Amino acid sequence: MRKFSILLSVLLTLAISVVAQKTDKVYSPILEMNDETLFRSVTRELSDDAFGGRKPMTDYEAPTLDYIAGRFKEVGLEPAAGGSYLQKVPLLGVKTNIKNNELTVNGAKGKVTLRWWDDFVLWTLRAEKQLKVNKADFVFVGFGIRAPEYGWDDYADIDVKGKVVVMMVNDPGFYDNNLFLGKNMTYYGRWTYKFEEAGRQGAAAAIIIHDTEPASYGWSVVQNSRASSTLSLYSPSGNKELIPFQGWVTGESAKKLFDAAGVSLDETMDAAKKKGFKSFPLKLKATIESTNDIEISESANVAAILPGTTLKDEYIIYTAHWDHLGIGQPVNGDSIYNGALDNATGIAALVLLGRRFSQLPERPKRSIVFLAVTAEESGLLGSEYYAENPLFPLDKTLVCINIDSYGDKMPVSDVILSAAGLTETDRYVKDAAAAQGRTVKYSSIDPGGGFYRSDHFNFFKVGVPVVVAKSGNQYIDPQAAKAHQEKYYSGAGNYHQPTDEYHDWWNVSGSLNDIYLFYGIGYRLANSDKTIQ
């Protein structure tokens, strides 16, 4: 009987193989799952401990890439990177080891020693095994912004070459609605800009004073984002064009530094919020020294395509980042930062969308690209690389629809549209929302700078129209939503924490509605006879 079973198994395998050769498709259970089961399955699997938090340039990257490419193939999507699903992305990883894990700063009124991790976090993006900034003077530069269109220049009449610049988070509009764009953060408020500008000014180090409300995240997020090696795109110079050191200091530690300089931190920061503020040297001096563990390697974006028909040389692109923070500092005994919501759900959405488009009776006119990008958590690196090295012409890419963090959400009747009026994509969002019986609300209030914190921003910078839409909070069943939240939420944030894990108790019906919204937008654009401006 056992021999018969083995023989039957072999015959079935051969039969499946013959069918596969004729149809070029192998049966996959993923094609038979309903949408919710598929969405949950991919989210659960990608955020499992077996994937180790999906940090690029770790042993967990290759299995992650294989998994996503396999899922794309299973739902009928073709490789989009020259016959491969992988677009290689050169990355530099640097583990910065600050000497003695402390920073000693000498001031006019005393000496302060700060502890790495608890009081400050500093890192370098340079491929140098040893790095030293010797006896550098400190300068307070307000928000660290040069914005001529707003009549603002924190670097006016001050020389910061070779010095340590200390600055505030966000931009002046956070504190005064008459400045910049008010509560709607500009790119000048992002930490990425501040470090870039400090480097352009020739500073040796740039340190941002952390403050939870204007930063929109707590100190633990700063810590966890730099718990292991810091990633960046790798340049031929080894990134020597970048500022030597960059980092953050807690508000409490900043006060100690200013006290040591004989200056009131509160009064200084209040003055810096007003137009006409002049940056000034602080009577502080420090030596910053590190040894650095260097790794130069390749990560990858996972790229798949469903070729179009009559307009196949024009493209709709869906993006979502596959990476998270990997294995880091333990919190309550858990050191794996699984990234279920952020952003295994986004990859699950790409797979679900890919299956929907590939199973249409007739393919769309335009080609649909599905791009799972790397190293978003390290500064949107994978999408930056794609924008600089596109697989398909950017002037033929009609729109980027980015998907980031869609998980436990019950159905709502509204859609929040950000960046309204920037492109003609707004009408497609409204049409797709109307088809769902949902209303569109416009939002220009973005104090946390969310528009600059996900991968669509790199497409926006190179002129590709983007869709930035998300669920509102008008729950269709408010009582059920309230009961669900009271039952399952402790009030503690899971963002960039080991607690960002998948749970079967998630109610994903609202997130599925949003994915269907994105499908509707993409479908309309893929079959429209018009182009977008």
Protein Blocks (a to p, Z undefined) as FASTA:
>chain_A
ZZmmmmmmmmmmmmmmmmmmmnopacdfklmpcfklmmmmmmmmmmpmklnoopghiakl
mmmmmmmmmmmmmnopacfegoiabdcddddddddddehhiacdddfkbccdddehjloc
cddfbdcfbdcdehiacddehjopacfknopafkgoiafehiacdddehjfklmomkgcj
ljbccfklpmklmmmmmmmnopabdcddddfklnopafklmmmmmmmccdddddfklomm
pcfbgcdddfklmmmmmmmnopafklmmmmmmpghiacdddddddddddddddddddddd
dddddddfklmmbccdddddfbdebjaddeehiabdgklmlomkmmmmmmmmmmmmmmpf
bdcfbdcdddddehklnoopmmmmmmmmcfbdfklmfbdcddehiabdcddfbdcdehih
kamklmmmmmmmmmnopacdddfbdfkommmmcfklmmmmnopacddddddfbdfblmlm
mmmmmmmpgoiafehpaklccdfkbccklmmmmmmmmmmmmmmmmmpcbdcZZ
